Amino acid sequence: MATILVVDDDRQICALLKQVLEEQGYTVEIALNGTEGISRYRSHPADLIILDILMPEKEGLETILDLRREFPKVKIIAMSGGSERAKLNLLDLARRLGAQYTVNKPFELQTITDLVKKALQED
């Protein structure tokens, strides 16, 4: 089954996504910021990356740009829990920079699992 890399500075979100996605049969790896996420992806490429936009050290938009530059075919789902106004703009920008899908935090678990399935089925 597919490997998913979750990149989020919120350890609770990481733990929740790891549990839910592993129950679905996926292998899940965790990184707590964009720098760690890119490093982990280089050493253990995943089939899909789920990443937060607002993170310390290296935020999500910069991470998307770096990933797209180095790994043009990487599949990305971006998520954000920022303010309503900022969230819409940041998620729209994430799509423009290369995220296939975006999701607002808080999210329904079914939404995430549906997006994961959809993203992994695409070429």
C-alpha positions as CSV (number, residue, x, y, z in Angstrom):
1,M,0.0,0.0,0.0
2,A,1.0,3.6,-0.4
3,T,3.3,5.7,1.9
4,I,2.1,9.1,3.0
5,L,4.3,11.8,4.6
6,V,2.4,14.1,7.0
7,V,4.2,17.4,7.5
8,D,2.7,19.5,10.3
9,D,4.0,21.2,13.5
10,D,0.9,20.1,15.4
11,R,1.7,16.8,17.0
12,Q,-1.9,16.0,17.6
13,I,-2.8,16.4,14.0
14,C,0.1,14.2,13.0
15,A,-0.9,11.5,15.5
16,L,-4.6,11.6,14.4
17,L,-3.7,11.4,10.7
18,K,-1.2,8.7,11.3
19,Q,-3.8,6.6,13.2
20,V,-6.6,7.1,10.7
21,L,-4.5,6.6,7.6
22,E,-2.7,3.5,9.0
23,E,-6.2,2.0,9.8
24,Q,-6.9,2.5,6.0
25,G,-3.8,0.4,5.3
26,Y,-1.3,3.2,4.4
27,T,2.2,3.5,5.8
28,V,2.5,7.0,7.4
29,E,5.7,9.0,8.2
30,I,5.7,12.2,10.2
31,A,7.8,15.5,9.9
32,L,7.2,18.5,12.1
33,N,8.2,21.2,9.7
34,G,9.0,21.8,6.0
35,T,12.8,21.4,6.3
36,E,12.4,18.0,8.1
37,G,9.7,17.0,5.5
38,I,11.9,17.7,2.5
39,S,14.8,15.8,4.1
40,R,12.6,12.8,5.0
41,Y,11.1,12.8,1.4
42,R,14.6,12.8,-0.1
43,S,15.7,9.8,2.0
44,H,12.3,8.0,1.8
45,P,10.1,9.2,-1.0
46,A,6.4,8.9,-0.2
47,D,3.5,8.5,-2.6
48,L,1.7,11.5,-1.2
49,I,2.5,14.4,1.1
50,I,0.0,16.1,3.3
51,L,1.3,19.3,4.6
52,D,0.3,22.3,6.7
53,I,0.7,25.8,5.3
54,L,1.4,27.6,8.6
55,M,4.5,26.1,10.3
56,P,7.7,27.4,11.9
57,E,11.1,27.1,10.3
58,K,9.9,26.4,6.8
59,E,6.3,27.1,6.1
60,G,4.1,25.1,3.7
61,L,4.1,27.4,0.6
62,E,7.9,27.5,0.6
63,T,8.0,23.7,1.1
64,I,5.6,23.2,-1.9
65,L,7.9,25.4,-4.1
66,D,11.0,23.5,-3.0
67,L,9.3,20.1,-3.5
68,R,8.0,21.0,-6.9
69,R,11.4,22.3,-8.0
70,E,13.2,19.1,-6.9
71,F,10.4,16.5,-7.4
72,P,8.0,17.8,-10.1
73,K,5.6,14.8,-9.9
74,V,5.2,14.8,-6.1
75,K,1.5,14.6,-5.0
76,I,0.6,17.2,-2.4
77,I,-2.5,17.9,-0.3
78,A,-2.1,21.2,1.6
79,M,-4.1,22.1,4.7
80,S,-4.5,25.3,6.7
81,G,-6.1,26.3,10.0
82,G,-5.3,30.0,9.7
83,S,-8.0,32.7,9.9
84,E,-10.9,32.4,7.5
85,R,-9.7,35.2,5.2
86,A,-6.1,34.1,5.2
87,K,-6.9,30.4,4.9
88,L,-8.8,31.0,1.7
89,N,-5.9,33.0,0.2
90,L,-3.2,30.6,1.4
91,L,-5.0,27.5,0.2
92,D,-5.7,29.1,-3.2
93,L,-2.0,30.1,-3.4
94,A,-1.0,26.5,-2.4
95,R,-3.0,25.2,-5.4
96,R,-1.4,27.7,-7.7
97,L,2.1,26.6,-6.5
98,G,1.4,22.9,-7.0
99,A,-0.9,21.3,-4.4
100,Q,-3.4,19.1,-6.1
101,Y,-5.9,19.4,-3.3
102,T,-6.4,21.7,-0.3
103,V,-8.4,21.3,2.9
104,N,-9.4,23.6,5.7
105,K,-8.7,22.8,9.4
106,P,-10.6,21.7,11.2
107,F,-11.5,19.0,8.8
108,E,-13.7,15.9,8.7
109,L,-11.6,12.7,8.7
110,Q,-13.7,11.4,5.8
111,T,-12.7,14.4,3.7
112,I,-9.0,13.6,4.3
113,T,-9.4,9.9,3.5
114,D,-11.4,10.7,0.3
115,L,-8.8,13.2,-0.8
116,V,-5.9,10.8,-0.2
117,K,-7.7,8.1,-2.3
118,K,-8.4,10.6,-5.0
119,A,-4.8,11.9,-5.1
120,L,-3.2,8.5,-5.1
121,Q,-5.4,7.3,-8.0
122,E,-4.2,10.2,-10.3
123,D,-1.2,9.9,-12.5
